[in-house]
Amino acid sequence: MTTRCGFVALVGAPNAGKSTLLNRIAGAKLSIVSPKAQTTRFRTLGIVMQDNAQIILVDLPGIFKPRRRLDRAMVNAAWSGSQDADLTLLLVDAKSGLREDVREIIAKLSESKGRIWLVLNKTDLVERGELLPLTQEISGLIKVEHVFMLSARSGEGVSDLMARLATELPEGPFLYPEDDLTDLPDRLLAAELVREQIFMQTHEEIPYQATVETESFKERPDGSVRIEVTIYVSRPGHKAILIGEGGHKIKSLGARARMELQELLDRKCHLFLNVKERAGWDEEKARLRAIGLDD
């Protein structure tokens, strides 16, 4: 039996739907999904078996104009991930169309010699007649091998993309065990699920001014795990908001994150959250390495 295996990079502007697509394909939550932009901060890898192929999907941070050291590290991770892949999926929000940031990404991608497929996402939100002109305009800016139109949210069209990937990846042995879903360590997954709840349950600038680290991840004799997570914020006011009156907010964050984590790890989790103020964490190399980014 001939097997195929390869890395497929998901590249696009923030909010193009990369994380939603990864989670839809993997059938599990591997990447944070939020209506807020710039949610994914580092490379998230999803491993999917399709027919005789192992498709290794790399969800990269959305590409945008960097301002802080954190931003630069995120954008660098996205471009290096794309260059290392066997194939790149250029994900474009069909509803937003060819915004300026999308044009900039296409211009940079067009410099690479790699294989590129165009994936128009959120096609269920636009009129069918608008899709062909958008496809033609993008194809005039960059050479793409194939075009797929889908909705990562509903799943429509995703199976067609997967079937095609399974036949076009390079021949070769599987790189991961067939039952693996991701290469993310459990402790990083725990931190990301807490960070997702910060995105979901707080507003404005707080999610962008907070980082989350798993300080301790200990197995217990009964098979459960005790996890201690620290949330770092850059201002005193943010710490007060995250804790909430009488600790209400931090309890809510922890409860929801614990439920998600237990479902993913398939075991009981004892999750303890702590909030610390640390001004300028997003310019610290050590903090960026701790959340999986190299400056």
Residue pairs with C-beta under 8 A, 6 or more apart in sequence:
1 52
2 52
2 171
3 52
3 53
3 54
3 171
3 172
3 173
3 174
4 52
4 53
4 54
4 166
4 167
4 169
4 170
4 171
4 172
5 53
5 54
5 55
5 56
5 169
5 170
5 172
5 173
5 174
5 175
6 53
6 55
6 56
6 85
6 86
6 87
6 169
6 170
6 172
7 56
7 58
7 84
7 85
7 86
7 87
8 55
8 56
8 57
8 58
8 85
8 86
8 87
8 88
8 89
8 165
8 169
9 58
9 60
9 81
9 82
9 84
9 85
9 87
9 88
9 89
10 18
10 21
10 22
10 57
10 58
10 59
10 60
10 89
10 91
11 18
11 60
11 63
11 78
11 82
11 88
11 89
11 90
11 91
11 105
11 109
12 18
12 62
12 63
12 90
12 91
12 92
12 93
12 102
12 105
13 62
13 63
13 64
13 92
13 93
13 96
13 99
13 101
13 102
13 105
14 37
14 38
14 39
14 62
14 63
14 64
14 101
15 35
15 37
15 62
15 93
15 96
16 62
16 91
16 92
16 93
16 121
17 91
17 93
17 121
17 122
17 152
17 153
18 31
18 40
18 59
18 60
18 62
18 91
19 31
19 32
19 33
19 39
19 40
19 44
19 59
20 33
20 152
20 153
21 59
21 91
21 119
21 121
21 150
21 152
21 158
22 30
22 31
22 44
22 46
22 57
22 59
23 29
23 30
23 31
23 33
23 46
24 152
24 153
24 155
24 158
25 46
25 48
25 55
25 57
25 158
25 162
26 46
26 47
26 48
26 57
26 181
26 182
28 181
28 264
29 193
29 260
29 264
30 44
30 45
30 46
30 59
30 181
30 182
30 184
31 40
31 44
31 46
31 59
31 192
32 39
32 40
32 192
32 193
32 195
32 196
32 199
33 39
33 196
34 196
34 199
34 200
34 207
36 199
36 207
37 62
37 64
38 61
38 62
38 64
38 74
38 208
39 62
39 196
39 199
40 59
40 60
40 61
40 62
41 61
41 70
41 74
41 291
41 292
41 293
42 61
42 74
42 77
42 291
42 292
42 293
43 58
43 59
43 60
43 61
43 77
43 81
43 292
44 58
44 59
44 182
44 184
45 56
45 57
45 58
45 59
45 182
45 183
45 184
46 56
46 57
46 59
46 181
46 182
47 54
47 55
47 56
47 57
47 176
47 180
47 181
47 182
47 183
48 54
48 55
48 56
48 57
48 162
49 55
49 178
50 162
50 163
50 165
50 166
51 163
51 166
51 167
52 166
53 165
53 166
53 167
53 169
54 174
54 175
54 176
54 178
55 162
55 165
55 166
55 169
56 175
56 176
58 81
58 85
60 77
60 78
60 81
60 82
61 74
61 75
61 77
61 78
62 78
63 75
63 78
63 79
63 101
63 104
63 105
63 108
64 71
64 75
64 101
65 71
65 101
66 72
66 74
66 75
68 282
68 283
69 282
69 283
69 284
69 285
69 288
69 295
70 282
70 283
70 288
70 293
72 295
73 288
73 293
73 294
73 295
74 293
76 294
76 295
77 293
77 294
79 108
82 88
82 109
82 112
82 114
83 112
83 114
85 114
86 114
86 115
86 169
86 170
87 114
87 115
87 116
87 117
87 165
87 168
87 169
88 109
88 112
88 114
88 115
88 116
88 117
89 116
89 117
89 119
89 161
90 105
90 106
90 109
90 116
90 117
90 118
90 119
90 138
90 142
90 144
91 119
91 121
92 98
92 102
92 118
92 119
92 120
92 121
92 134
92 138
93 102
93 121
93 122
94 120
94 121
94 122
94 123
94 125
94 126
94 130
94 131
94 134
94 149
95 122
95 125
95 126
96 102
97 134
98 134
98 137
98 138
103 141
106 138
106 141
106 142
107 141
109 116
109 142
110 141
110 142
110 143
115 145
116 142
116 143
116 144
116 145
117 144
117 145
117 146
117 147
117 148
118 135
118 138
118 139
118 142
118 144
118 146
118 147
118 148
119 147
119 148
119 149
119 150
119 161
120 131
120 134
120 135
120 147
120 148
120 149
120 150
121 150
121 151
121 152
122 151
122 152
122 153
123 131
123 149
123 150
123 151
123 156
123 157
124 151
124 153
124 154
124 156
125 151
131 149
135 147
138 144
139 147
146 164
148 157
148 160
148 161
148 164
149 157
150 156
150 157
150 158
150 160
150 161
151 157
151 158
152 158
176 183
182 189
184 192
186 217
186 225
186 265
187 214
187 217
187 227
188 214
188 291
188 292
189 261
189 264
189 265
190 214
190 217
190 227
190 229
190 257
190 261
190 269
190 271
191 212
191 213
191 214
191 229
191 291
192 212
193 257
193 260
193 261
193 264
194 212
194 229
194 231
194 253
194 254
194 257
194 271
194 273
195 207
195 210
195 211
195 212
196 257
196 260
197 252
197 253
197 256
197 257
198 206
198 207
198 210
198 212
198 231
198 242
198 253
199 207
200 256
201 249
201 252
201 253
201 256
202 241
202 242
202 249
206 233
206 238
206 241
206 242
209 233
209 234
209 235
209 238
209 282
210 231
210 232
210 233
210 234
210 238
210 242
211 231
211 232
211 281
211 282
211 287
211 290
211 291
212 229
212 230
212 231
212 232
212 291
213 229
213 230
213 232
213 287
213 290
213 291
214 227
214 228
214 229
215 228
215 229
215 230
215 274
216 226
216 227
216 228
217 225
217 226
217 227
217 228
218 225
218 226
218 227
219 225
220 226
220 270
222 268
223 267
223 268
224 267
224 268
224 269
224 270
225 265
225 267
225 268
225 269
225 270
226 270
226 272
227 261
227 269
227 270
227 271
227 272
228 272
228 274
229 271
229 272
229 273
229 274
230 273
230 274
230 275
230 276
231 242
231 273
231 274
231 275
231 276
232 276
232 277
232 278
232 281
232 287
233 239
233 242
233 275
233 276
233 277
233 278
234 277
234 278
234 279
234 280
234 281
234 282
235 277
235 279
236 277
238 277
239 275
239 276
239 277
241 249
242 249
242 250
242 253
242 275
243 249
243 250
243 275
244 250
244 251
244 252
250 273
250 275
253 273
254 271
254 272
254 273
257 271
257 273
258 269
258 271
261 269
261 271
262 268
262 269
278 287
281 287
282 288
285 295
288 294
288 295
